Amino acid sequence: MEKRRIGLSPLKSSLLGLGCMSLGTDAKKAENIIKTAYENGINYFDTADLYDYGTNEEIVGKALKPIRDNVLIATKVGNRAKDDLSGWYWDPSKSYIKKQIKNSLKRLQTDYIDLYQLHGGTLDDPIDETIEAFDELKQEGLIRAYGFSSIRPNVIREYAPRSSADSNMMQYSLLDRRPEEQAFEVLKENNVSVITRGPLAKGLLSAKFKEKLADSFVHYSRHELEELIPKLQELFEGRSLTEIALLFNAAHPEVSTIIAGASSPEQVTENIKAINQASLSREEIEILKSLTKTDGYKEHR
């Protein structure tokens, strides 16, 4: 599988990464999914301290421990669990970040984290203090690189130039092209790679799209989706929806990693097969762009 460098860091990620949030709490089942991903070319595994309140990190860490030197482990911090685990609240403070990484390292059974990410971001954050926390962790050797995770153009414009972050994770797909409005340009100017999540648009861009149809998705009504998706299948008869979706993300040089979740080994292999197909031609890309909306963010400014 193709590998791309994340920002200016030494990290080289498989183009397709495994999003671990949907693995669940069955450790054996999760391990089979992770093993399938690794054996078929995926080296990037994305988790967060909030997922199942730490259980996800424990499962991922145990599964990857035998191959630790061959993989990239990415996790996130900032969404702080309440003491009774009834929910969470936002805490991007330096003290919390530097305290919480110790818990993540323990759960992941590792001495370092390859990519440590701020799990969000707002203009009310103590931005310089937050950046300082990540810079110090990097200097201390506890992380190899860091990034943030935001879809807000105004937040991206603050964090990207003021930090030495190497990545920003954001939702992006054929059905959600909002990041093209401003975010991609700002990130590129600051050598920050884009790590995309939600490339299959909650399953709408997959073989199960009929089961996944909802009243709306981002800027699309149900009626529009019912017209658009079959049209894509008709025009791209030789390619699956999953293939089109993943390769559209991959067509952007700013994108280093495309994160797709999986609830079974079969789903992983399907996604891997799709990403390993021939790249979309310029003509195919132009057709996809002409058929899909480029509306920007109405909220999250």
Residue pairs with C-beta under 8 A, 6 or more apart in sequence:
1 14
1 15
1 16
1 40
1 41
1 42
1 272
1 275
1 276
2 14
2 15
2 250
3 12
3 13
3 14
3 15
3 43
4 12
4 13
4 15
4 193
4 255
4 256
4 257
5 11
5 12
5 13
5 193
5 256
6 12
6 13
6 115
6 145
6 147
6 166
6 167
6 193
6 195
6 256
6 257
7 145
7 147
7 165
7 166
7 167
7 191
7 192
7 193
7 256
8 166
8 191
9 115
9 144
9 145
9 166
10 144
10 145
11 72
11 114
11 115
11 144
11 145
11 166
13 43
13 44
13 72
13 256
13 257
14 41
14 42
14 43
14 44
14 257
15 250
15 257
15 258
15 275
16 41
16 42
16 44
16 246
16 257
16 258
16 260
16 271
16 272
16 275
17 42
17 44
17 45
17 46
17 74
17 195
17 257
17 258
17 259
17 260
18 33
18 34
18 37
18 42
18 44
18 45
18 46
18 259
18 260
18 261
18 262
18 268
19 46
19 197
19 259
19 260
19 261
19 262
20 30
20 34
20 45
20 46
20 47
20 51
20 56
20 59
20 60
20 261
21 46
21 47
21 48
21 51
21 56
21 261
22 261
22 262
22 263
23 29
23 30
23 33
23 34
23 56
23 59
23 60
23 261
23 262
23 263
24 30
24 263
25 52
25 55
25 59
27 59
27 62
27 63
30 59
30 60
30 63
31 59
31 62
31 63
32 265
33 262
33 263
33 264
33 265
33 268
34 45
34 60
34 63
34 64
35 63
35 265
36 265
36 268
36 269
37 45
37 262
37 268
37 272
38 64
38 67
38 70
38 71
40 268
40 269
40 272
41 272
41 276
42 268
42 272
43 70
43 71
43 72
44 71
44 72
44 74
44 257
44 259
45 60
45 64
45 71
45 72
45 73
45 74
46 74
46 75
46 169
46 195
46 259
47 56
47 57
47 60
47 73
47 74
47 75
47 76
47 108
48 56
48 57
48 75
48 76
48 77
48 79
48 119
49 57
49 75
49 76
49 77
49 79
49 100
49 103
49 104
49 107
49 119
50 76
50 79
50 81
50 88
50 119
51 57
53 81
53 85
54 103
54 107
57 75
57 104
57 107
57 108
58 107
58 108
60 73
60 108
61 73
61 107
61 108
61 109
61 110
62 109
64 71
64 73
64 108
65 109
65 110
68 110
71 114
72 114
72 115
73 108
73 110
73 113
73 114
73 115
74 113
74 114
74 115
74 116
74 117
75 104
75 108
75 113
75 115
75 116
75 117
76 116
76 117
76 118
76 119
76 149
77 96
77 97
77 100
77 101
77 104
77 116
77 117
77 118
77 119
78 90
78 91
78 92
78 96
78 97
78 118
78 119
78 120
78 121
79 88
79 89
79 90
79 91
79 119
79 120
80 88
80 89
80 90
80 91
80 96
80 100
81 87
81 88
82 88
82 89
90 120
90 122
92 118
92 120
92 121
92 122
92 125
92 126
92 130
93 126
93 129
93 130
93 133
94 126
94 129
94 130
94 132
94 133
97 118
97 130
97 133
97 134
97 137
98 133
98 136
98 137
101 113
101 116
101 137
101 142
101 143
104 113
105 111
105 112
105 113
105 142
111 142
112 141
112 142
112 143
112 144
113 142
113 143
113 144
114 143
114 144
114 145
115 143
115 144
115 145
115 146
115 147
115 166
115 167
116 134
116 137
116 142
116 143
116 145
116 146
116 147
117 146
117 147
117 148
117 149
117 167
117 169
118 130
118 134
118 146
118 147
118 148
118 149
118 150
118 159
119 149
120 148
120 149
120 150
121 148
121 149
121 150
121 152
121 155
121 158
121 159
122 152
122 155
123 154
123 155
123 158
127 158
127 159
127 162
128 162
131 159
131 162
131 163
131 165
134 143
134 146
134 163
134 165
135 163
135 164
137 143
137 146
138 144
138 145
138 146
138 164
145 166
145 167
146 163
146 164
146 165
146 166
146 167
147 165
147 166
147 167
147 168
147 169
147 192
147 193
147 195
148 155
148 156
148 159
148 163
148 165
148 167
148 168
148 169
149 168
149 169
149 170
150 156
150 159
150 168
150 170
151 170
151 171
151 178
151 179
151 183
151 297
151 300
152 297
152 300
152 301
153 181
153 182
153 183
153 186
153 297
153 300
153 301
154 301
156 168
156 182
156 183
156 186
156 187
157 182
157 186
159 165
159 168
160 168
160 186
160 187
160 189
160 190
160 192
161 189
161 190
165 192
166 191
166 192
166 193
167 192
167 193
167 194
167 195
167 256
167 257
168 183
168 187
168 192
168 193
168 194
168 195
169 194
169 195
169 196
169 197
169 259
170 179
170 183
170 194
170 195
170 196
170 197
171 179
171 196
171 197
171 198
172 178
172 179
172 194
172 196
172 197
172 198
172 199
172 249
172 255
173 196
173 198
173 199
173 200
173 201
173 205
173 245
173 248
173 249
174 201
174 205
174 232
174 244
174 245
174 248
174 288
174 292
175 201
175 204
175 205
175 217
175 218
175 220
175 225
175 292
176 198
176 201
176 217
176 218
177 292
177 293
177 294
177 295
178 218
178 295
178 296
178 297
179 194
180 294
181 294
181 296
181 297
182 296
183 194
184 194
184 252
184 254
187 193
187 194
187 254
188 254
193 254
193 255
193 256
193 257
194 252
194 254
194 255
194 256
195 255
195 256
195 257
195 258
195 259
196 249
196 255
196 257
196 258
196 259
197 259
199 205
199 245
199 246
199 248
199 249
199 258
199 259
199 260
200 206
200 242
200 245
200 246
200 260
201 217
201 245
202 212
202 214
202 217
203 209
203 211
203 212
204 212
204 213
204 217
204 225
204 229
205 229
205 241
205 242
205 244
205 245
206 212
206 241
206 242
206 245
207 240
207 241
207 242
209 229
209 241
213 222
213 225
213 226
214 222
215 221
215 222
216 222
217 225
219 293
219 295
220 228
220 293
228 291
228 292
229 241
231 291
232 241
232 244
232 288
232 291
233 241
235 287
235 291
236 244
236 284
239 247
239 277
240 274
242 270
242 271
242 274
243 274
243 275
243 277
244 280
244 288
245 274
246 258
246 260
246 271
246 274
246 275
247 274
247 275
247 277
247 279
247 280
248 280
248 285
248 288
249 255
249 258
250 258
250 275
250 279
251 279
251 280
251 285
258 275
260 271
262 268
262 271
280 288
